[in-house]
Amino acid sequence: MTNLTPLKAIKLHCQDCSGDDNPKHCPCKNCPLYVFRLGFNPNAKREVSEEQKEKLLLNLRKRGQND
């Protein structure tokens, strides 16, 4: 694979290390890559525009009506 971002490379490594396609249940909690194992940076601040907020709220309301 080419053009791997560091987070995608970490996720692939974690999948290989854990022997599972979903490293969510990785038992190696002391690994320095553990927090990045799902392919995203939990420390990154995510900025959400007002338009995105409105779409999220609309989706939440739709889900609430379907339950």
N, CA, C and O atoms as a MOPAC input file, in Angstrom:
PM7 MOZYME 1SCF
protein

 N      0.84100 1    -1.18700 1     0.00000 1
 C      0.00000 1     0.00000 1     0.00000 1
 C      0.88400 1     1.24800 1     0.00000 1
 O      1.93900 1     1.28800 1     0.63200 1
 N      0.43400 1     2.22500 1    -0.70300 1
 C      1.17200 1     3.48000 1    -0.73800 1
 C      0.29300 1     4.57600 1    -0.17400 1
 O     -0.91600 1     4.40600 1    -0.01100 1
 N      0.91100 1     5.68900 1     0.11800 1
 C      0.20600 1     6.85300 1     0.65200 1
 C     -0.52000 1     6.55700 1     1.96600 1
 O     -1.61500 1     7.06600 1     2.20200 1
 N      0.08700 1     5.74200 1     2.80900 1
 C     -0.50800 1     5.48400 1     4.11300 1
 C     -0.24700 1     6.65900 1     5.03900 1
 O      0.88000 1     7.14100 1     5.14300 1
 N     -1.28400 1     7.11100 1     5.70200 1
 C     -1.08300 1     8.11300 1     6.73800 1
 C     -0.50900 1     7.38700 1     7.95100 1
 O     -0.64900 1     6.16900 1     8.05800 1
 N      0.12700 1     8.10700 1     8.85600 1
 C      0.63900 1     7.43800 1    10.05300 1
 C     -0.45200 1     6.69400 1    10.82200 1
 O     -0.20700 1     5.60100 1    11.33200 1
 N     -1.64300 1     7.26700 1    10.91300 1
 C     -2.72100 1     6.60700 1    11.65200 1
 C     -3.18500 1     5.33300 1    10.96500 1
 O     -3.49600 1     4.34600 1    11.63200 1
 N     -3.23600 1     5.34500 1     9.63800 1
 C     -3.61600 1     4.12800 1     8.91100 1
 C     -2.54900 1     3.05700 1     9.06700 1
 O     -2.86300 1     1.87200 1     9.18500 1
 N     -1.27800 1     3.47600 1     9.06700 1
 C     -0.18700 1     2.52400 1     9.25500 1
 C     -0.25400 1     1.90500 1    10.64800 1
 O     -0.02800 1     0.70600 1    10.80700 1
 N     -0.56400 1     2.71700 1    11.65500 1
 C     -0.69900 1     2.20000 1    13.01900 1
 C     -1.85400 1     1.21400 1    13.09200 1
 O     -1.72900 1     0.15400 1    13.70500 1
 N     -2.97000 1     1.55200 1    12.47400 1
 C     -4.12400 1     0.64900 1    12.49700 1
 C     -3.78000 1    -0.69000 1    11.84900 1
 O     -4.14200 1    -1.74500 1    12.36900 1
 N     -3.08300 1    -0.64900 1    10.71700 1
 C     -2.67800 1    -1.88600 1    10.04900 1
 C     -1.73000 1    -2.69400 1    10.92600 1
 O     -1.83600 1    -3.91700 1    11.00900 1
 N     -0.80200 1    -1.99700 1    11.57900 1
 C      0.11600 1    -2.68400 1    12.48700 1
 C     -0.66300 1    -3.35400 1    13.62000 1
 O     -0.39400 1    -4.50500 1    13.96600 1
 N     -1.61500 1    -2.64100 1    14.18700 1
 C     -2.39600 1    -3.18300 1    15.29600 1
 C     -3.24600 1    -4.37900 1    14.85100 1
 O     -3.40500 1    -5.34000 1    15.60200 1
 N     -3.78000 1    -4.32000 1    13.65500 1
 C     -4.53700 1    -5.45500 1    13.13200 1
 C     -3.63100 1    -6.67300 1    12.99500 1
 O     -4.02200 1    -7.79200 1    13.32500 1
 N     -2.42300 1    -6.44100 1    12.50700 1
 C     -1.47300 1    -7.53100 1    12.33500 1
 C     -1.01900 1    -8.07700 1    13.68900 1
 O     -0.94600 1    -9.29100 1    13.88200 1
 N     -0.71900 1    -7.18900 1    14.61000 1
 C     -0.23100 1    -7.58200 1    15.93100 1
 C     -1.28800 1    -8.36500 1    16.71300 1
 O     -0.98200 1    -9.37600 1    17.34500 1
 N     -2.53400 1    -7.88700 1    16.66200 1
 C     -3.59900 1    -8.52800 1    17.43500 1
 C     -4.14600 1    -9.76500 1    16.72500 1
 O     -4.82100 1   -10.59000 1    17.34000 1
 N     -3.85100 1    -9.89200 1    15.42500 1
 C     -4.36400 1   -11.02500 1    14.66500 1
 C     -5.84700 1   -10.91400 1    14.38800 1
 O     -6.52000 1   -11.91400 1    14.13600 1
 N     -6.35100 1    -9.69600 1    14.43500 1
 C     -7.78100 1    -9.46400 1    14.27100 1
 C     -7.97200 1    -8.27200 1    13.34800 1
 O     -7.18400 1    -7.32700 1    13.38600 1
 N     -9.01200 1    -8.30700 1    12.51800 1
 C     -9.29500 1    -7.16300 1    11.65100 1
 C     -9.76100 1    -5.95400 1    12.44700 1
 O     -9.64400 1    -4.82000 1    11.98100 1
 N    -10.28700 1    -6.18700 1    13.64000 1
 C    -10.77000 1    -5.10700 1    14.48400 1
 C     -9.95300 1    -5.08800 1    15.76900 1
 O    -10.22300 1    -5.86700 1    16.68300 1
 N     -8.95000 1    -4.20300 1    15.85200 1
 C     -8.10100 1    -4.17100 1    17.03800 1
 C     -8.75900 1    -3.48200 1    18.23800 1
 O     -8.07500 1    -3.09500 1    19.18600 1
 N    -10.07000 1    -3.33100 1    18.19600 1
 C    -10.78300 1    -2.66700 1    19.28600 1
 C    -10.55800 1    -3.38400 1    20.61200 1
 O    -10.47500 1    -2.73800 1    21.65700 1
 N    -10.46000 1    -4.69700 1    20.58100 1
 C    -10.33100 1    -5.48300 1    21.80300 1
 C     -8.88000 1    -5.88100 1    22.07800 1
 O     -8.62400 1    -6.93300 1    22.66400 1
 N     -7.94800 1    -5.05500 1    21.66300 1
 C     -6.53400 1    -5.33700 1    21.85000 1
 C     -6.20800 1    -5.48000 1    23.34000 1
 O     -6.56800 1    -4.61700 1    24.14100 1
 N     -5.53500 1    -6.55800 1    23.70700 1
 C     -5.20500 1    -6.76000 1    25.11700 1
 C     -3.95100 1    -6.00800 1    25.56700 1
 O     -3.66000 1    -5.96900 1    26.76300 1
 N     -3.20800 1    -5.41500 1    24.64400 1
 C     -1.92900 1    -4.76500 1    24.96700 1
 C     -2.11900 1    -3.29900 1    25.34700 1
 O     -1.70200 1    -2.40200 1    24.61400 1
 N     -2.74300 1    -3.06500 1    26.47900 1
 C     -3.06100 1    -1.69600 1    26.88900 1
 C     -1.82800 1    -0.86300 1    27.24300 1
 O     -1.91300 1     0.36400 1    27.30100 1
 N     -0.68700 1    -1.50900 1    27.48200 1
 C      0.52500 1    -0.75800 1    27.80100 1
 C      1.32600 1    -0.37600 1    26.55100 1
 O      2.37600 1     0.25700 1    26.66300 1
 N      0.84700 1    -0.75000 1    25.37300 1
 C      1.50600 1    -0.40800 1    24.11400 1
 C      1.37000 1     1.09300 1    23.86100 1
 O      0.28500 1     1.64600 1    24.03700 1
 N      2.45500 1     1.76500 1    23.45100 1
 C      2.35600 1     3.20700 1    23.18000 1
 C      1.42800 1     3.54800 1    22.01300 1
 O      0.99800 1     4.69400 1    21.88300 1
 N      1.11700 1     2.57500 1    21.17000 1
 C      0.22100 1     2.82000 1    20.03600 1
 C     -1.23600 1     2.51200 1    20.37400 1
 O     -2.11900 1     2.72600 1    19.54400 1
 N     -1.49600 1     2.01800 1    21.57000 1
 C     -2.83000 1     1.54900 1    21.94500 1
 C     -3.92900 1     2.58900 1    21.67200 1
 O     -4.97600 1     2.24400 1    21.12500 1
 N     -3.70800 1     3.82800 1    22.03900 1
 C     -4.74700 1     4.85400 1    21.87400 1
 C     -5.01300 1     5.19800 1    20.40800 1
 O     -6.04200 1     5.78900 1    20.08100 1
 N     -4.07900 1     4.82600 1    19.52700 1
 C     -4.22000 1     5.12200 1    18.11000 1
 C     -4.68800 1     3.90800 1    17.30500 1
 O     -4.82800 1     4.00400 1    16.08600 1
 N     -4.93000 1     2.77400 1    17.95500 1
 C     -5.15700 1     1.48900 1    17.28500 1
 C     -6.37000 1     1.47100 1    16.37000 1
 O     -6.42700 1     0.64600 1    15.45800 1
 N     -7.32400 1     2.33600 1    16.57500 1
 C     -8.53100 1     2.33600 1    15.75300 1
 C     -8.42400 1     3.25000 1    14.53700 1
 O     -9.38200 1     3.39000 1    13.77800 1
 N     -7.26500 1     3.86900 1    14.35200 1
 C     -7.03600 1     4.66900 1    13.15600 1
 C     -7.39900 1     6.13200 1    13.28100 1
 O     -7.55200 1     6.82600 1    12.27600 1
 N     -7.54000 1     6.61200 1    14.52400 1
 C     -7.75400 1     8.04900 1    14.69300 1
 C     -7.00300 1     8.52800 1    15.91600 1
 O     -6.66500 1     7.74000 1    16.79900 1
 N     -6.74700 1     9.81100 1    15.96500 1
 C     -6.00700 1    10.42200 1    17.05800 1
 C     -6.99500 1    10.96700 1    18.07900 1
 O     -7.68400 1    11.94700 1    17.79600 1
 N     -7.08100 1    10.36300 1    19.24800 1
 C     -8.03600 1    10.82700 1    20.24800 1
 C     -7.66200 1    12.18000 1    20.84800 1
 O     -8.47300 1    12.80300 1    21.53200 1
 N     -6.44600 1    12.63000 1    20.59700 1
 C     -5.99400 1    13.91000 1    21.13800 1
 C     -6.24800 1    15.07800 1    20.19900 1
 O     -6.11000 1    16.23500 1    20.59400 1
 N     -6.61700 1    14.78200 1    18.95800 1
 C     -6.83900 1    15.83800 1    17.96800 1
 C     -8.16100 1    16.54400 1    18.25100 1
 O     -9.17900 1    15.91100 1    18.52900 1
 N     -8.11700 1    17.84200 1    18.17400 1
 C     -9.34400 1    18.61300 1    18.35000 1
 C    -10.07900 1    18.65200 1    17.02400 1
 O     -9.50000 1    18.96200 1    15.98300 1
 N    -11.34900 1    18.33600 1    17.08000 1
 C    -12.15500 1    18.31800 1    15.87100 1
 C    -13.05500 1    19.54000 1    15.86700 1
 O    -13.82600 1    19.75800 1    16.80100 1
 N    -12.95500 1    20.32200 1    14.83100 1
 C    -13.79600 1    21.49700 1    14.70800 1
 C    -15.00600 1    21.13300 1    13.85500 1
 O    -14.86800 1    20.57300 1    12.76800 1
 N    -16.16800 1    21.45100 1    14.35200 1
 C    -17.41300 1    21.13300 1    13.66400 1
 C    -18.10700 1    22.43600 1    13.30600 1
 O    -18.33600 1    23.28300 1    14.16900 1
 N    -18.44200 1    22.59500 1    12.02400 1
 C    -19.11600 1    23.81200 1    11.57200 1
 C    -20.57100 1    23.78900 1    12.03300 1
 O    -21.09200 1    22.74900 1    12.43600 1
 N    -21.20200 1    24.92400 1    11.96700 1
 C    -22.61400 1    25.01900 1    12.33900 1
 C    -23.47500 1    24.12900 1    11.43700 1
 O    -24.43100 1    23.50400 1    11.89600 1
 N    -23.12500 1    24.08000 1    10.16200 1
 C    -23.86500 1    23.22900 1     9.21700 1
 C    -23.72900 1    21.75200 1     9.60300 1
 O    -24.70600 1    21.00500 1     9.56200 1
 N    -22.51800 1    21.33800 1     9.97700 1
 C    -22.30200 1    19.95400 1    10.39900 1
 C    -23.07900 1    19.65300 1    11.67400 1
 O    -23.64300 1    18.56800 1    11.81600 1
 N    -23.11100 1    20.60400 1    12.60100 1
 C    -23.86600 1    20.42000 1    13.84200 1
 C    -25.35000 1    20.21700 1    13.55000 1
 O    -25.99600 1    19.35300 1    14.14200 1
 N    -25.88200 1    21.02200 1    12.63200 1
 C    -27.29500 1    20.90300 1    12.27800 1
 C    -27.59200 1    19.53200 1    11.66700 1
 O    -28.60900 1    18.91600 1    11.98300 1
 N    -26.69800 1    19.05500 1    10.78700 1
 C    -26.88500 1    17.73700 1    10.17700 1
 C    -26.82600 1    16.63300 1    11.23300 1
 O    -27.61200 1    15.68700 1    11.19000 1
 N    -25.89500 1    16.75700 1    12.17600 1
 C    -25.79200 1    15.76200 1    13.24600 1
 C    -27.05000 1    15.73500 1    14.09500 1
 O    -27.55800 1    14.66500 1    14.43200 1
 N    -27.55200 1    16.91500 1    14.44100 1
 C    -28.78400 1    16.97800 1    15.23700 1
 C    -29.97100 1    16.38900 1    14.48100 1
 O    -30.79500 1    15.68600 1    15.06500 1
 N    -30.05700 1    16.67200 1    13.19800 1
 C    -31.13600 1    16.13100 1    12.37100 1
 C    -31.05800 1    14.60300 1    12.33900 1
 O    -32.07800 1    13.92600 1    12.47200 1
 N    -29.85700 1    14.06100 1    12.16400 1
 C    -29.68300 1    12.60500 1    12.15700 1
 C    -30.05500 1    11.99300 1    13.50000 1
 O    -30.67500 1    10.93100 1    13.54800 1
 N    -29.68300 1    12.65000 1    14.58300 1
 C    -30.03600 1    12.14600 1    15.91600 1
 C    -31.55100 1    12.13000 1    16.11300 1
 O    -32.10600 1    11.18500 1    16.67400 1
 N    -32.19500 1    13.16700 1    15.65300 1
 C    -33.65200 1    13.22400 1    15.78100 1
 C    -34.31600 1    12.12300 1    14.96200 1
 O    -35.28100 1    11.50400 1    15.41000 1
 N    -33.79100 1    11.87800 1    13.74600 1
 C    -34.34000 1    10.81200 1    12.90000 1
 C    -34.17200 1     9.45300 1    13.57900 1
 O    -35.08500 1     8.62800 1    13.55500 1
 N    -33.01900 1     9.22700 1    14.17600 1
 C    -32.77100 1     7.95300 1    14.86000 1
 C    -33.71400 1     7.78800 1    16.04000 1
 O    -34.19700 1     6.68700 1    16.30700 1
 N    -33.97300 1     8.86600 1    16.73700 1
 C    -34.87600 1     8.81600 1    17.88500 1
 C    -36.29400 1     8.46800 1    17.47200 1
 O    -37.01600 1     7.81800 1    18.22700 1
 N    -36.70100 1     8.89000 1    16.29000 1
 C    -38.04500 1     8.58800 1    15.80200 1
 C    -38.16500 1     7.14000 1    15.34600 1
 O    -39.25400 1     6.56600 1    15.37300 1
 N    -37.03800 1     6.54300 1    14.92400 1
 C    -37.04300 1     5.16700 1    14.44100 1
 C    -36.99900 1     4.15200 1    15.57000 1
 O    -37.29100 1     2.97700 1    15.34800 1
 N    -36.64600 1     4.57000 1    16.75700 1
 C    -36.54300 1     3.62800 1    17.88800 1
 C    -37.87400 1     3.34600 1    18.53300 1
 O    -37.94500 1     2.57600 1    19.49100 1

